[in-house]
Amino acid sequence: MIGHMIARNLLYRPLRTMISVLAVAVEVTLVIIIVGLTSGLLRETAKRIEGIGADIMLQPPSASVFLAFSGAPMPIKIRERLEEMKYVEAVAPALLQFSATGGLDVIYGIEPESFREVSGGFVFREGRDIEGPDDLLIDDWAARAKGAKVGQKFKLLDHEFNVAGIVEHGKGARLFVPIRTLQELSGSRDKASVFFLKLTRPEHTPAVMEEMRKLFPRYEIRPLKDFLSLMTSSKLPGLDIFIRSMIALAVAIGFLVIFLSMYTSVVERTRQIGVLKSLGASSGYIVKALLSETALICAIGILAGLGLSYAVRAAFLTLFPTLSILITPGWVAKAGLIAIAGGLLGAAYPAWMASRKDPIEALSFE
């Protein structure tokens, strides 16, 4: 009986039902895409940094775990002290710089020889390694996204580079230039943002880190094998707040649309509610019927939102091939629970209002 009544009520105003479903779908999509985009970017960045193959990373004091937010206050001569340490096989300095050419990228200024010793070298898809001061290496994903070809000119930081090679992604950055050139362009002569250390054996990592803490007591010293676990939104100031704000916005959208939909529905069905009450329907029955109707709208909206999320993800990846959007079952479930909670909260007052209606007044309602 109640199921039949709910179905009829939803079909009575199909446009209003569709708008309510769409609001829930947008709410779910916002949550999934915002969280998936941040999680995907963090995870993909962490995997690329781990892919360098170093054992330890040295950063300046108070530097963020996000390498792009590190400056270049470290003298490059620090490398000499690192190379003298026991168990250290190779040290590769890198200078990091933002670029907004064709998107937001982080450029690594590297020494080809030392970076090769630490990382094992690049896997080349096309072209050759860095040889001259104006040579540029670009990974395959970025080359596809930017339409870069070996031999063509590529402008970065108001400087014209030559695309020397296209390499396999997964070695830290997507763009690599000689460190001395980047030092000159960024005004960071003889400076480095980070040092990557390769040890003779990975099991020596704790001992070397302990010795490094004595030599560089205020510096950030991190093992790269645990880097993925460090890359979370809570580690970046403002990112966690942004995610929470977007989730709150999504909940507000769902809440307001469901509230208005159910409120107008209750007003329209005042006479129907009066008939039900005159036939003996309790206040609890009225509340249950309206909340069940809302739950069904939310369920349909969640399914539509999941489908819309994958469609939006596919569109983003087509337009921006270097993006990474991670859709996980955990956050799909959380987005669904958030949508249901917001929907039921929005329907709570209209349902309470309906349960309080006097049957005699309701039957006389025109």
VOBA-1610 file (N, C-alpha, C; in pm, whole numbers, padded with zeros to 5 digits, always signed):
BEGIN
Met+00084-00121+00000Met+00000+00000+00000Met+00088+00127+00000Ile+00180+00135+00097Ile+00263+00255+00106Ile+00357+00268-00014Gly+00405+00153-00065Gly+00492+00156-00182Gly+00420+00208-00304His+00296+00163-00323His+00215+00209-00436His+00190+00359-00425Met+00161+00408-00305Met+00133+00550-00283Met+00258+00634-00312Ile+00375+00586-00269Ile+00501+00659-00293Ile+00527+00671-00443Ala+00507+00560-00515Ala+00531+00560-00660Ala+00438+00657-00730Arg+00313+00659-00691Arg+00216+00749-00752Arg+00250+00895-00722Asn+00294+00922-00601Asn+00331+01058-00564Asn+00450+01109-00644Leu+00548+01021-00667Leu+00666+01061-00745Leu+00630+01089-00890Leu+00537+01011-00943Leu+00497+01027-01083Leu+00396+01139-01103Tyr+00338+01187-00991Tyr+00236+01291-01002Tyr+00298+01421-01053Arg+00417+01454-01007Arg+00490+01571-01055Arg+00626+01525-01107Pro+00632+01469-01229Pro+00757+01410-01277Pro+00872+01510-01290Leu+00841+01636-01329Leu+00947+01734-01343Leu+01010+01767-01208Arg+00926+01781-01105Arg+00978+01809-00971Arg+01061+01691-00920Thr+01016+01571-00949Thr+01091+01453-00909Thr+01227+01447-00979Met+01226+01480-01109Met+01352+01478-01186Met+01450+01582-01133Ile+01399+01701-01096Ile+01487+01805-01042Ile+01547+01761-00909Ser+01465+01696-00826Ser+01515+01647-00697Ser+01622+01541-00717Val+01596+01449-00810Val+01694+01345-00841Val+01823+01407-00894Leu+01808+01507-00982Leu+01925+01573-01039Leu+02007+01644-00931Ala+01938+01705-00834Ala+02009+01773-00725Ala+02092+01675-00644Val+02035+01560-00615Val+02108+01457-00541Val+02225+01406-00625Ala+02201+01388-00756Ala+02308+01340-00845Ala+02424+01439-00851Val+02392+01569-00858Val+02497+01672-00859Val+02573+01672-00727Glu+02499+01655-00618Glu+02562+01650-00485Glu+02662+01535-00478Val+02621+01417-00521Val+02709+01300-00520Val+02829+01320-00612Thr+02802+01375-00731Thr+02910+01397-00828Thr+03014+01495-00776Leu+02968+01604-00713Leu+03060+01701-00657Leu+03153+01638-00554Val+03095+01559-00464Val+03176+01495-00361Val+03277+01399-00422Ile+03230+01312-00511Ile+03318+01211-00570Ile+03429+01274-00654Ile+03395+01374-00737Ile+03494+01433-00827Ile+03595+01518-00750Ile+03548+01600-00655Ile+03640+01685-00579Ile+03738+01599-00500Val+03686+01500-00428Val+03774+01412-00349Val+03860+01328-00443Gly+03801+01278-00551Gly+03876+01194-00645Gly+03988+01270-00714Leu+03962+01398-00744Leu+04065+01479-00810Leu+04182+01506-00717Thr+04153+01547-00593Thr+04261+01574-00498Thr+04335+01446-00461Ser+04261+01339-00434Ser+04325+01212-00398Ser+04408+01157-00514Gly+04352+01167-00634Gly+04423+01117-00751Gly+04552+01192-00778Leu+04546+01325-00768Leu+04665+01405-00791Leu+04772+01379-00686Leu+04729+01369-00560Leu+04825+01342-00453Leu+04890+01205-00471Arg+04808+01105-00500Arg+04859+00968-00516Arg+04952+00958-00636Glu+04910+01021-00747Glu+04991+01012-00868Glu+05123+01086-00850Thr+05119+01202-00782Thr+05242+01277-00755Thr+05336+01197-00665Ala+05278+01134-00561Ala+05360+01054-00469Ala+05425+00936-00541Lys+05350+00872-00630Lys+05405+00757-00703Lys+05518+00801-00796Arg+05505+00920-00854Arg+05612+00969-00941Arg+05738+01001-00861Ile+05720+01058-00741Ile+05836+01089-00658Ile+05902+00960-00608Glu+05821+00863-00567Glu+05877+00733-00529Glu+05947+00668-00646Gly+05896+00694-00767Gly+05954+00634-00888Gly+06092+00684-00921Ile+06137+00791-00856Ile+06273+00839-00878Ile+06373+00731-00839Gly+06338+00654-00736Gly+06424+00543-00697Gly+06522+00575-00587Ala+06515+00696-00531Ala+06604+00732-00421Ala+06557+00665-00292Asp+06644+00664-00194Asp+06609+00608-00063Asp+06570+00717+00037Ile+06636+00832+00028Ile+06613+00940+00124Ile+06604+01072+00048Met+06525+01164+00103Met+06509+01296+00046Met+06539+01400+00154Leu+06624+01497+00121Leu+06658+01606+00214Leu+06597+01735+00162Gln+06520+01803+00249Gln+06457+01930+00213Gln+06497+02038+00314Pro+06472+02163+00279Pro+06504+02273+00371Pro+06419+02267+00498Pro+06457+02340+00602Pro+06378+02343+00725Pro+06233+02386+00700Ser+06140+02314+00763Ser+05997+02345+00755Ser+05940+02330+00614Ala+06009+02259+00526Ala+05959+02240+00389Ala+05840+02146+00389Ser+05749+02171+00296Ser+05631+02087+00284Ser+05666+01953+00221Val+05586+01852+00254Val+05602+01723+00190Val+05572+01732+00041Phe+05495+01834+00003Phe+05467+01859-00137Phe+05586+01936-00195Leu+05664+01870-00277Leu+05789+01928-00323Leu+05769+02059-00397Ala+05654+02074-00464Ala+05631+02195-00541Ala+05625+02319-00453Phe+05601+02299-00324Phe+05591+02413-00233Phe+05723+02441-00161Ser+05828+02372-00201Ser+05960+02397-00143Ser+06031+02506-00223Gly+06098+02595-00154Gly+06175+02696-00223Gly+06312+02642-00258Ala+06409+02732-00267Ala+06545+02689-00300Ala+06646+02755-00208Pro+06630+02739-00076Pro+06722+02808+00015Pro+06846+02727+00050Met+06859+02605-00003Met+06973+02521+00036Met+07091+02542-00058Pro+07208+02567-00006Pro+07328+02574-00091Pro+07354+02438-00155Ile+07387+02439-00282Ile+07409+02312-00351Ile+07535+02242-00299Lys+07622+02316-00227Lys+07743+02257-00171Lys+07713+02155-00061Ile+07589+02154-00013Ile+07550+02053+00085Ile+07575+01912+00031Arg+07569+01899-00100Arg+07590+01768-00161Arg+07724+01708-00121Glu+07826+01790-00109Glu+07959+01740-00074Glu+07958+01671+00062Arg+07886+01729+00158Arg+07878+01667+00291Arg+07797+01539+00287Leu+07696+01536+00203Leu+07614+01415+00190Leu+07693+01302+00125Glu+07771+01334+00025Glu+07847+01232-00047Glu+07955+01169+00042Glu+07999+01242+00144Glu+08102+01189+00234Glu+08046+01092+00338Met+07915+01086+00349Met+07855+01001+00451Met+07865+00853+00415Lys+07873+00772+00517Lys+07881+00627+00499Lys+07751+00575+00440Tyr+07762+00478+00351Tyr+07652+00409+00285Tyr+07585+00492+00175Val+07628+00615+00152Val+07567+00698+00047Val+07638+00669-00085Glu+07562+00622-00181Glu+07617+00584-00311Glu+07615+00701-00410Ala+07503+00775-00411Ala+07491+00887-00506Ala+07397+00992-00447Val+07422+01118-00485Val+07339+01230-00440Val+07300+01313-00563Ala+07171+01340-00578Ala+07124+01419-00692Ala+07050+01542-00643Pro+07105+01662-00664Pro+07031+01783-00629Pro+06927+01814-00736Ala+06819+01879-00695Ala+06716+01920-00791Ala+06661+02056-00747Leu+06638+02140-00845Leu+06575+02269-00821Leu+06434+02264-00880Leu+06336+02304-00803Leu+06197+02296-00846Leu+06141+02434-00874Gln+06062+02442-00981Gln+06004+02570-01019Gln+05867+02547-01084Phe+05770+02633-01048Phe+05639+02626-01111Phe+05644+02682-01253Ser+05558+02627-01338Ser+05540+02682-01473Ser+05390+02681-01505Ala+05343+02789-01566Ala+05202+02798-01604Ala+05186+02793-01755Thr+05284+02740-01825Thr+05278+02729-01971Thr+05193+02610-02010Gly+05076+02636-02066Gly+04987+02528-02109Gly+04936+02444-01994Gly+04921+02506-01877Gly+04878+02432-01758Gly+04975+02457-01644Leu+04943+02403-01528Leu+05028+02423-01410Leu+05119+02301-01396Asp+05249+02323-01412Asp+05347+02214-01404Asp+05458+02251-01308Val+05527+02148-01259Val+05647+02167-01180Val+05766+02121-01263Ile+05863+02209-01279Ile+05984+02177-01355Ile+06092+02132-01259Tyr+06162+02026-01296Tyr+06279+01981-01220Tyr+06404+02029-01293Gly+06486+02106-01223Gly+06619+02135-01274Gly+06712+02028-01220Ile+06777+01953-01307Ile+06857+01838-01264Ile+06996+01840-01328Glu+07086+01764-01266Glu+07212+01729-01328Glu+07193+01591-01390Pro+07198+01578-01521Pro+07168+01448-01584Pro+07249+01332-01528Glu+07377+01354-01500Glu+07461+01244-01453Glu+07420+01197-01314Ser+07409+01289-01218Ser+07374+01249-01082Ser+07231+01198-01072Phe+07141+01257-01150Phe+07002+01210-01148Phe+06993+01068-01205Arg+07076+01041-01305Arg+07079+00906-01364Arg+07132+00806-01262Glu+07233+00845-01185Glu+07292+00755-01084Glu+07191+00719-00975Val+07109+00817-00937Val+07011+00793-00831Val+06889+00717-00883Ser+06839+00757-00999Ser+06712+00703-01049Ser+06726+00584-01142Gly+06847+00557-01187Gly+06864+00449-01285Gly+06846+00496-01427Gly+06818+00624-01445Gly+06805+00680-01580Gly+06663+00677-01633Phe+06639+00760-01733Phe+06507+00766-01796Phe+06489+00654-01898Val+06364+00619-01920Val+06329+00530-02030Val+06281+00619-02144Phe+06355+00623-02252Phe+06325+00716-02360Phe+06225+00657-02459Arg+06121+00733-02486Arg+06026+00698-02592Arg+06078+00748-02727Glu+06133+00868-02721Glu+06193+00929-02840Glu+06306+01019-02797Gly+06398+01046-02889Gly+06501+01146-02865Gly+06616+01099-02778Arg+06678+01194-02709Arg+06802+01169-02635Arg+06797+01239-02499Asp+06904+01222-02423Asp+06913+01284-02291Asp+06955+01431-02304Ile+06951+01501-02191Ile+06994+01641-02186Ile+07145+01649-02213Glu+07182+01734-02307Glu+07323+01755-02339Glu+07362+01902-02330Gly+07274+01991-02378Gly+07304+02133-02379Gly+07223+02209-02275Pro+07256+02336-02252Pro+07189+02417-02149Pro+07043+02448-02180Asp+07002+02434-02306Asp+06864+02466-02343Asp+06783+02342-02377Asp+06835+02225-02340Asp+06762+02101-02367Asp+06652+02078-02264Leu+06545+02017-02310Leu+06429+01988-02225Leu+06386+01844-02246Leu+06359+01775-02134Leu+06297+01643-02141Leu+06153+01657-02093Ile+06063+01589-02158Ile+05921+01594-02122Ile+05867+01452-02119Asp+05784+01420-02019Asp+05736+01282-02013Asp+05623+01260-02114Asp+05592+01132-02140Asp+05499+01097-02248Asp+05359+01153-02226Trp+05311+01155-02101Trp+05178+01209-02074Trp+05172+01358-02105Ala+05272+01433-02057Ala+05274+01577-02081Ala+05294+01608-02230Ala+05376+01527-02296Ala+05399+01549-02440Ala+05269+01531-02518Arg+05190+01430-02480Arg+05061+01409-02547Arg+04964+01523-02518Ala+04963+01569-02393Ala+04871+01676-02355Ala+04908+01809-02419Lys+05037+01836-02433Lys+05083+01965-02485Lys+05117+01959-02634Gly+05109+01840-02693Gly+05142+01827-02834Gly+05288+01850-02864Ala+05375+01818-02767Ala+05519+01841-02784Ala+05583+01731-02867Lys+05677+01769-02954Lys+05749+01675-03039Lys+05900+01697-03022Val+05974+01588-03038Val+06120+01598-03031Val+06171+01691-03140Gly+06259+01783-03101Gly+06318+01875-03197Gly+06250+02010-03205Gln+06128+02021-03151Gln+06059+02149-03159Gln+06099+02240-03042Lys+06067+02366-03056Lys+06095+02463-02951Lys+05979+02463-02850Phe+06014+02483-02724Phe+05913+02482-02617Phe+05947+02593-02519Lys+05854+02687-02499Lys+05883+02804-02415Lys+05840+02780-02272Leu+05937+02797-02180Leu+05911+02784-02037Leu+05979+02900-01966Leu+05908+02963-01874Leu+05966+03071-01792Leu+06029+03178-01880Asp+05959+03210-01991Asp+06007+03311-02087Asp+06142+03274-02148His+06169+03145-02154His+06294+03097-02215His+06260+02987-02315Glu+06327+02989-02427Glu+06298+02892-02531Glu+06390+02770-02517Phe+06328+02654-02493Phe+06402+02529-02480Phe+06382+02445-02606Asn+06472+02350-02622Asn+06462+02253-02731Asn+06420+02119-02672Val+06313+02060-02723Val+06267+01930-02674Val+06366+01823-02723Ala+06451+01780-02631Ala+06554+01682-02666Ala+06501+01540-02665Gly+06409+01511-02572Gly+06359+01374-02563Gly+06224+01366-02493Ile+06153+01260-02524Ile+06027+01228-02457Ile+06050+01100-02378Val+06026+01107-02247Val+06059+00995-02158Val+05933+00935-02097Glu+05947+00815-02047Glu+05836+00749-01978Glu+05806+00823-01849His+05676+00841-01819His+05637+00911-01697His+05673+00829-01574Gly+05683+00900-01461Gly+05705+00830-01335Gly+05838+00858-01267Lys+05908+00965-01308Lys+06038+00998-01248Lys+06035+01133-01180Gly+05932+01160-01105Gly+05924+01285-01030Gly+05841+01390-01099Ala+05900+01464-01191Ala+05829+01571-01261Ala+05787+01524-01400Arg+05727+01616-01474Arg+05695+01589-01614Arg+05786+01667-01707Leu+05852+01769-01653Leu+05943+01852-01732Leu+06078+01858-01662Phe+06185+01836-01738Phe+06321+01835-01682Phe+06412+01924-01768Val+06488+02011-01700Val+06584+02097-01769Val+06714+02094-01690Pro+06824+02143-01748Pro+06951+02149-01671Pro+06937+02239-01549Ile+06993+02196-01438Ile+06976+02271-01313Ile+07040+02409-01321Arg+07151+02422-01390Arg+07217+02553-01398Arg+07131+02653-01475Thr+07066+02606-01580Thr+06978+02694-01657Thr+06861+02740-01571Leu+06802+02648-01496Leu+06689+02684-01412Leu+06732+02775-01297Gln+06852+02755-01247Gln+06904+02844-01142Gln+06914+02988-01194Glu+06962+03003-01315Glu+06974+03137-01373Glu+06837+03198-01398Leu+06744+03120-01449Leu+06611+03173-01482Leu+06531+03210-01358Ser+06554+03140-01248Ser+06477+03164-01126Ser+06550+03250-01024Gly+06672+03292-01056Gly+06750+03372-00962Gly+06794+03294-00840Ser+06822+03164-00859Ser+06862+03076-00747Ser+06998+03014-00775Arg+07093+03095-00808Arg+07226+03044-00844Arg+07287+02968-00726Asp+07340+02849-00757Asp+07405+02762-00659Asp+07311+02719-00546Lys+07183+02708-00579Lys+07084+02666-00481Lys+07012+02539-00530Ala+06953+02467-00434Ala+06875+02347-00467Ala+06753+02342-00376Ser+06647+02282-00426Ser+06523+02267-00347Ser+06521+02136-00270Val+06588+02034-00323Val+06583+01902-00262Val+06706+01823-00306Phe+06749+01731-00219Phe+06857+01638-00253Phe+06801+01496-00242Phe+06820+01418-00347Phe+06780+01277-00347Phe+06904+01192-00323Leu+06895+01100-00226Leu+07010+01016-00190Leu+06982+00870-00225Lys+07078+00808-00290Lys+07073+00665-00318Lys+07177+00598-00230Leu+07135+00497-00154Leu+07226+00429-00061Leu+07277+00299-00122Thr+07384+00248-00062Thr+07440+00121-00112Thr+07341+00007-00090Arg+07265+00012+00022Arg+07161-00087+00050Arg+07044-00016+00119Pro+06921-00048+00081Pro+06804+00019+00140Pro+06795+00003+00292Glu+06845-00110+00346Glu+06835-00132+00490Glu+06922-00035+00573His+07011+00038+00502His+07093+00137+00573His+07017+00269+00595Thr+06895+00277+00544Thr+06820+00404+00549Thr+06807+00461+00691Pro+06762+00383+00792Pro+06748+00441+00927Pro+06880+00496+00981Ala+06990+00424+00958Ala+07119+00469+01011Ala+07164+00599+00943Val+07147+00606+00813Val+07188+00726+00740Val+07099+00845+00780Met+06970+00822+00797Met+06879+00929+00838Met+06918+00983+00976Glu+06955+00893+01065Glu+06996+00935+01199Glu+07122+01022+01193Glu+07215+00982+01109Glu+07338+01061+01093Glu+07308+01197+01028Met+07215+01198+00933Met+07177+01323+00866Met+07111+01420+00964Arg+07034+01368+01058Arg+06967+01454+01157Arg+07070+01524+01247Lys+07182+01458+01268Lys+07288+01521+01348Lys+07358+01632+01269Leu+07377+01607+01138Leu+07443+01706+01054Leu+07351+01822+01017Phe+07223+01790+00996Phe+07125+01891+00954Phe+07004+01885+01048Pro+07018+01935+01171Pro+06916+01915+01274Pro+06780+01979+01244Arg+06775+02085+01166Arg+06648+02153+01140Arg+06590+02118+01005Tyr+06660+02041+00928Tyr+06615+02009+00793Tyr+06512+01895+00794Glu+06432+01889+00685Glu+06334+01781+00669Glu+06401+01662+00600Ile+06399+01548+00666Ile+06462+01427+00613Ile+06356+01318+00606Arg+06328+01269+00486Arg+06217+01176+00468Arg+06261+01055+00385Pro+06217+00934+00424Pro+06241+00816+00340Pro+06140+00811+00227Leu+06185+00784+00107Leu+06093+00787-00007Leu+06001+00664-00015Lys+06041+00555+00050Lys+05955+00436+00042Lys+05823+00457+00115Asp+05818+00552+00208Asp+05695+00583+00281Asp+05629+00711+00231Phe+05673+00759+00116Phe+05627+00889+00071Phe+05478+00890+00040Leu+05426+00780-00013Leu+05284+00774-00050Leu+05195+00796+00071Ser+05237+00743+00186Ser+05156+00759+00307Ser+05159+00902+00361Leu+05260+00980+00319Leu+05271+01118+00365Leu+05186+01214+00283Met+05152+01174+00161Met+05080+01263+00070Met+04930+01255+00096Thr+04883+01333+00189Thr+04741+01342+00220Thr+04699+01488+00220Ser+04570+01511+00203Ser+04520+01648+00196Ser+04545+01725+00325Ser+04552+01654+00439Ser+04573+01721+00567Ser+04714+01777+00580Lys+04806+01731+00494Lys+04944+01779+00499Lys+04962+01913+00426Leu+04864+01949+00344Leu+04873+02072+00266Leu+04778+02176+00323Pro+04829+02286+00375Pro+04743+02388+00436Pro+04636+02438+00337Gly+04512+02434+00381Gly+04403+02486+00299Gly+04333+02381+00215Leu+04403+02273+00175Leu+04341+02174+00088Leu+04230+02098+00159Asp+04255+02059+00283Asp+04154+01986+00359Asp+04031+02074+00383Ile+04055+02202+00411Ile+03944+02296+00430Ile+03865+02312+00302Phe+03935+02317+00188Phe+03868+02329+00059Phe+03778+02209+00033Ile+03829+02089+00061Ile+03750+01968+00038Ile+03625+01969+00125Arg+03641+02005+00253Arg+03527+02010+00344Arg+03425+02115+00299Ser+03475+02227+00249Ser+03385+02333+00203Ser+03304+02288+00082Met+03369+02217-00010Met+03299+02168-00128Met+03195+02063-00091Ile+03228+01978+00006Ile+03131+01878+00052Ile+03012+01948+00119Ala+03041+02052+00198Ala+02933+02127+00263Ala+02844+02194+00158Leu+02905+02246+00051Leu+02827+02307-00057Leu+02738+02203-00124Ala+02793+02085-00148Ala+02715+01978-00210Ala+02597+01939-00122Val+02619+01927+00009Val+02512+01892+00102Val+02406+02002+00103Ala+02449+02127+00098Ala+02354+02239+00099Ala+02263+02235-00024Ile+02322+02201-00140Ile+02243+02191-00263Ile+02134+02085-00248Gly+02176+01966-00204Gly+02080+01857-00186Gly+01975+01890-00082Phe+02017+01948+00029Phe+01925+01981+00138Phe+01818+02080+00092Leu+01860+02189+00026Leu+01765+02293-00012Leu+01666+02244-00117Val+01715+02169-00216Val+01624+02121-00320Val+01525+02020-00264Ile+01572+01927-00182Ile+01481+01829-00121Ile+01382+01899-00028Phe+01431+01995+00048Phe+01342+02068+00140Phe+01229+02137+00063Leu+01265+02211-00043Leu+01164+02283-00121Leu+01070+02186-00191Ser+01127+02078-00244Ser+01044+01979-00314Ser+00942+01915-00219Met+00987+01871-00103Met+00897+01804-00009Met+00800+01903+00056Tyr+00845+02025+00076Tyr+00756+02125+00136Tyr+00639+02155+00042Thr+00671+02181-00086Thr+00563+02207-00182Thr+00476+02083-00201Ser+00538+01966-00192Ser+00462+01842-00205Ser+00362+01827-00091Val+00404+01861+00030Val+00315+01851+00146Val+00200+01950+00133Val+00231+02073+00089Val+00126+02175+00072Val+00024+02129-00032Glu+00074+02073-00143Glu-00016+02026-00248Glu-00102+01909-00201Arg-00046+01828-00111Arg-00116+01706-00070Arg-00186+01721+00066Thr-00214+01843+00103Thr-00280+01866+00232Thr-00412+01788+00242Arg-00491+01794+00136Arg-00619+01723+00138Arg-00598+01572+00144Gln-00499+01522+00069Gln-00470+01378+00070Gln-00428+01332+00209Ile-00347+01417+00276Ile-00304+01382+00412Ile-00423+01379+00507Gly-00517+01473+00486Gly-00638+01473+00568Gly-00719+01347+00549Val-00730+01299+00425Val-00804+01175+00397Val-00737+01057+00468Leu-00604+01050+00458Leu-00532+00941+00523Leu-00554+00942+00675Lys-00547+01061+00733Lys-00566+01071+00878Lys-00708+01036+00919Ser-00806+01076+00836Ser-00945+01043+00868Ser-00971+00894+00858Leu-00889+00825+00779Leu-00903+00680+00767Leu-00823+00606+00873Gly-00756+00682+00961Gly-00687+00618+01073Gly-00537+00615+01063Ala-00482+00679+00960Ala-00335+00680+00947Ala-00275+00762+01061Ser-00173+00710+01124Ser-00109+00779+01235Ser-00009+00882+01184Ser+00037+00968+01274Ser+00140+01066+01239Ser+00268+00996+01195Gly+00300+00885+01264Gly+00419+00809+01227Gly+00410+00754+01087Tyr+00289+00712+01046Tyr+00270+00658+00911Tyr+00294+00767+00807Ile+00245+00889+00834Ile+00263+01001+00741Ile+00412+01035+00728Val+00481+01042+00841Val+00625+01072+00840Val+00701+00964+00764Lys+00666+00838+00790Lys+00733+00726+00724Lys+00714+00733+00573Ala+00593+00766+00529Ala+00564+00773+00386Ala+00648+00880+00317Leu+00654+01000+00379Leu+00729+01109+00319Leu+00880+01085+00321Leu+00930+01030+00431Leu+01074+01001+00438Leu+01112+00886+00343Ser+01022+00790+00327Ser+01048+00681+00232Ser+01052+00734+00090Glu+00965+00828+00061Glu+00965+00891-00071Glu+01097+00964-00095Thr+01143+01036+00008Thr+01272+01106-00003Thr+01387+01008-00020Ala+01384+00899+00055Ala+01490+00798+00046Ala+01496+00738-00094Leu+01379+00717-00157Leu+01377+00662-00292Leu+01435+00762-00392Ile+01401+00891-00375Ile+01459+00995-00460Ile+01611+00997-00446Cys+01656+00988-00321Cys+01801+00989-00296Cys+01869+00868-00357Ala+01806+00752-00348Ala+01864+00629-00404Ala+01881+00640-00555Ile+01777+00691-00620Ile+01786+00709-00766Ile+01892+00814-00799Gly+01895+00922-00718Gly+01994+01028-00741Gly+02136+00979-00721Ile+02157+00891-00624Ile+02292+00837-00599Ile+02340+00756-00719Leu+02252+00672-00772Leu+02289+00593-00890Leu+02318+00684-01009Ala+02233+00787-01027Ala+02256+00881-01137Ala+02385+00958-01114Gly+02414+00995-00989Gly+02536+01067-00956Gly+02661+00985-00981Leu+02654+00856-00954Leu+02768+00769-00979Leu+02798+00762-01128Gly+02692+00745-01208Gly+02711+00744-01353Gly+02763+00877-01405Leu+02710+00988-01350Leu+02755+01120-01391Leu+02901+01143-01352Ser+02942+01089-01237Ser+03080+01104-01192Ser+03178+01041-01291Tyr+03145+00921-01337Tyr+03233+00854-01435Tyr+03233+00928-01569Ala+03119+00987-01605Ala+03113+01063-01729Ala+03198+01190-01718Val+03188+01260-01604Val+03268+01381-01582Val+03417+01345-01578Arg+03449+01233-01513Arg+03588+01188-01506Arg+03644+01162-01646Ala+03565+01094-01729Ala+03610+01066-01865Ala+03630+01194-01945Ala+03540+01291-01927Ala+03552+01419-01998Ala+03678+01494-01953Phe+03704+01497-01822Phe+03823+01564-01770Phe+03950+01499-01825Leu+03955+01367-01825Leu+04076+01298-01870Leu+04098+01314-02020Thr+03990+01333-02094Thr+04002+01360-02237Thr+04060+01499-02261Leu+04010+01596-02184Leu+04057+01734-02200Leu+04194+01756-02137Phe+04220+01688-02025Phe+04346+01707-01951Phe+04408+01570-01923Pro+04482+01514-02018Pro+04536+01377-02004Pro+04628+01356-01885Thr+04690+01463-01833Thr+04783+01446-01721Thr+04713+01444-01585Leu+04583+01470-01584Leu+04509+01465-01458Leu+04492+01320-01412Ser+04471+01306-01284Ser+04442+01174-01227Ser+04325+01190-01131Ile+04213+01125-01161Ile+04094+01132-01076Ile+04067+00992-01022Leu+04079+00976-00891Leu+04069+00845-00827Leu+03930+00830-00765Ile+03849+00742-00823Ile+03715+00713-00769Ile+03725+00582-00692Thr+03708+00590-00560Thr+03722+00472-00474Thr+03587+00429-00418Pro+03568+00300-00395Pro+03442+00252-00336Pro+03411+00318-00202Gly+03516+00346-00123Gly+03496+00409+00007Gly+03429+00545-00005Trp+03479+00628-00098Trp+03421+00761-00112Trp+03289+00759-00188Val+03268+00659-00271Val+03135+00643-00334Val+03031+00616-00225Ala+03067+00527-00131Ala+02976+00497-00020Ala+02954+00620+00068Lys+03062+00694+00097Lys+03048+00814+00179Lys+02961+00919+00110Ala+02980+00935-00021Ala+02899+01032-00095Ala+02752+00993-00091Gly+02725+00862-00101Gly+02587+00815-00092Gly+02526+00842+00045Leu+02603+00816+00151Leu+02553+00840+00287Leu+02531+00990+00310Ile+02622+01073+00257Ile+02607+01218+00271Ile+02479+01264+00201Ala+02454+01210+00081Ala+02334+01248+00005Ala+02207+01206+00078Ile+02205+01084+00132Ile+02087+01036+00204Ile+02064+01119+00330Ala+02173+01147+00403Ala+02160+01227+00526Ala+02108+01367+00495Gly+02163+01429+00391Gly+02117+01563+00353Gly+01973+01563+00306Gly+01936+01459+00229Gly+01799+01450+00180Gly+01698+01430+00292Leu+01728+01338+00383Leu+01636+01311+00495Leu+01627+01432+00588Leu+01738+01502+00603Leu+01736+01622+00686Leu+01648+01729+00620Gly+01659+01741+00489Gly+01576+01837+00418Gly+01429+01803+00422Ala+01397+01674+00430Ala+01256+01630+00432Ala+01199+01625+00573Ala+01285+01640+00674Ala+01240+01623+00813Ala+01132+01722+00852Tyr+01154+01851+00824Tyr+01053+01950+00863Tyr+00923+01935+00785Pro+00926+01921+00652Pro+00799+01899+00581Pro+00724+01775+00631Ala+00799+01669+00665Ala+00733+01548+00715Ala+00669+01574+00852Trp+00742+01646+00937Trp+00686+01681+01069Trp+00563+01769+01054Met+00570+01866+00960Met+00458+01955+00934Met+00335+01877+00887Ala+00358+01778+00801Ala+00247+01697+00752Ala+00184+01615+00863Ser+00269+01562+00954Ser+00217+01479+01062Ser+00135+01558+01162Arg+00155+01689+01167Arg+00086+01774+01264Arg-00046+01830+01210Lys-00077+01805+01084Lys-00197+01863+01025Lys-00324+01803+01090Asp-00418+01892+01112Asp-00548+01848+01165Asp-00630+01792+01051Pro-00687+01673+01065Pro-00761+01610+00954Pro-00881+01692+00908Ile-00951+01758+01000Ile-01069+01835+00961Ile-01030+01956+00878Glu-00925+02027+00925Glu-00876+02142+00848Glu-00821+02098+00713Ala-00749+01983+00714Ala-00691+01934+00589Ala-00797+01898+00487Leu-00907+01838+00532Leu-01014+01799+00439Leu-01086+01920+00381Ser-01084+02032+00453Ser-01149+02152+00403Ser-01057+02239+00320Phe-00930+02193+00305Phe-00830+02270+00229Phe-00861+02266+00080Glu-00856+02377+00016Glu-00880+02385-00129Glu-00751+02412-00201
//
